[in-house]
Amino acid sequence: MAKKIKKPQRGVSRDFFRVSDRVSQKIQAAITELDICVAGFEKRWGIDRLPELVSVETQEKYWRQVDKLDAAIEASDADLVIKYAAGMQRAYTIMQSEARDRGHDELQGTWFECETPDGRVMIVAPTFEESHKAARERPGCIVYAMPEVAAIICRDEAGRFVNSVKELFPVAAVESVRQIKDDLNDEIPF
């Protein structure tokens, strides 16, 4: 018995029609413009911080707008990407205004700097958001947020020992840290 020959599919095959270069350029231009706008807000307010400083209602509107923009990008719909990217820019302006109304401020760029024994610059900022700002403004520096410093200091027995000393002698200065190899139960040599 002979094999039945399959009929060709009717209609237009979408595999032959890709997004045109012009559509891609429009989408890329809208996204680039949005990225520049968002980078400006993030430089002043911190990365992903503004949505956290506004009401739940405003957050929900913001995330709906993000979802719409993502869907338009996925669908390669240049007109919708342009529309929703412009909406995202307005959303950031609105979130900034609401954050200020709720008593929040832009990041101040408050941090402490010192030179390490090997000549590099170390920065310690009070929060992760401030550490992100410090890292952007001072590339090449070693940047920590205070919670990271606390985690490092309290990590092991040496850190606990130094913390005990600092509790007993608050003005004592740590000049160096090294591994103790000797038995700590030996006689004091004086």
C-alpha positions in Angstrom: 0.0 0.0 0.0 1.3 3.4 -0.9 1.9 6.2 1.7 -0.5 9.0 1.7 1.1 12.3 0.7 0.4 15.2 3.2 -1.3 18.3 1.9 0.6 21.5 2.3 -0.6 23.9 5.0 -2.9 26.6 3.8 -2.3 30.2 4.7 0.8 32.3 5.3 3.7 30.8 7.1 4.9 33.2 9.8 8.4 31.6 9.6 9.0 33.6 6.5 8.1 37.0 8.0 10.4 38.2 10.7 10.3 41.6 12.5 11.6 44.2 10.1 14.8 46.0 10.9 12.8 49.3 11.1 10.5 47.8 13.7 13.5 46.5 15.7 15.1 49.9 15.6 11.9 51.6 16.8 11.7 49.1 19.7 15.4 49.6 20.6 15.1 53.4 20.5 12.1 53.3 22.9 13.9 50.9 25.3 17.1 53.0 25.1 15.2 56.2 25.9 13.5 54.4 28.9 16.8 53.0 30.1 18.4 56.5 30.2 15.4 57.8 32.1 15.4 54.9 34.6 19.2 55.2 35.1 18.8 58.8 36.1 16.2 58.0 38.7 18.2 55.0 40.0 21.3 57.2 40.3 19.4 59.5 42.6 17.1 57.0 44.4 18.9 53.7 44.2 18.5 50.6 42.1 14.9 49.3 42.2 14.2 51.5 45.3 11.5 53.8 44.1 8.8 51.1 43.7 9.4 50.1 47.4 8.8 53.7 48.6 5.3 54.2 47.2 1.9 52.9 48.1 0.8 49.3 47.3 -1.7 50.7 44.8 1.1 52.6 42.9 3.3 49.6 43.0 0.6 47.5 41.5 0.1 50.0 38.7 3.9 50.1 38.1 4.2 46.3 37.8 1.1 46.2 35.5 2.9 48.7 33.3 6.1 46.6 33.4 4.1 43.5 32.3 2.4 45.4 29.4 5.8 46.7 28.2 7.3 43.2 28.4 4.4 41.7 26.5 4.7 44.4 23.8 8.5 43.7 23.5 7.8 40.0 23.2 5.2 40.6 20.5 7.6 42.9 18.7 4.8 45.6 18.6 6.8 48.8 18.1 3.8 51.1 18.6 2.9 49.5 21.9 6.5 49.4 23.1 6.7 53.2 22.4 3.4 53.8 24.2 4.3 51.6 27.3 7.9 52.8 27.5 6.5 56.4 27.7 4.1 55.2 30.3 7.0 53.8 32.3 8.8 57.1 32.2 5.7 58.9 33.6 5.5 56.1 36.2 8.9 57.0 37.5 8.1 60.7 37.8 4.9 59.8 39.7 6.7 57.4 42.0 9.3 60.0 42.7 6.7 62.5 43.6 4.8 60.0 45.8 8.0 58.9 47.5 8.8 62.5 48.5 5.2 63.0 49.7 5.6 60.0 51.9 8.7 61.5 53.5 11.4 59.6 51.6 14.6 61.3 50.2 17.0 60.6 47.4 20.2 58.8 48.4 22.7 61.3 49.8 25.9 59.5 48.9 26.9 59.1 52.6 29.7 56.7 53.2 33.1 56.4 54.8 36.4 55.8 52.9 39.8 54.7 54.0 43.0 53.3 52.5 43.7 49.6 52.9 47.2 48.4 53.9 47.8 47.4 50.3 46.9 50.9 49.0 43.4 50.4 47.7 40.4 52.5 48.7 37.7 50.8 50.8 34.2 52.3 51.2 31.7 51.4 53.8 28.1 52.7 53.3 25.3 52.5 55.8 22.9 50.7 53.4 23.0 48.5 50.3 21.4 51.3 48.3 24.1 53.8 49.4 26.7 51.1 48.6 25.3 50.9 45.0 25.6 54.6 44.7 29.2 54.6 46.0 30.2 51.8 43.6 28.8 53.8 40.6 30.5 57.1 41.7 33.8 55.5 42.9 34.6 52.7 40.4 37.7 50.7 41.4 37.0 51.0 45.1 36.1 48.1 47.4 32.6 48.8 48.5 30.7 47.3 51.4 27.3 48.0 53.0 27.3 48.0 56.8 25.2 44.8 57.1 28.0 43.0 55.1 30.7 44.4 57.4 28.7 43.1 60.4 28.4 39.7 58.8 32.1 39.5 58.2 33.1 40.7 61.6 30.8 38.2 63.4 31.6 35.3 61.1 34.1 33.4 63.1 35.9 33.1 66.5 38.4 35.8 65.6 35.6 38.2 65.0 33.9 37.3 68.2 37.2 37.8 70.1 37.7 41.3 68.6 34.0 42.1 69.4 34.6 41.1 73.0 37.7 43.3 73.2 35.8 46.2 71.7 33.0 45.7 74.3 35.5 45.8 77.2 37.6 48.6 75.6 35.4 50.7 73.4 38.2 53.1 72.3 40.6 50.3 71.5 41.8 50.4 67.8 42.2 47.3 65.7 45.5 47.7 63.9 45.8 44.3 62.3 44.2 40.9 62.2 46.2 37.7 62.0 45.7 34.0 62.7 46.6 33.0 66.2 48.7 29.8 66.0 50.1 29.6 69.6 48.4 28.0 72.5 46.4 30.7 74.3 46.8 28.9 77.7 50.5 29.5 77.9 52.1 31.7 80.6 52.3 35.4 80.2 56.0 36.2 79.5 56.6 38.9 82.1 
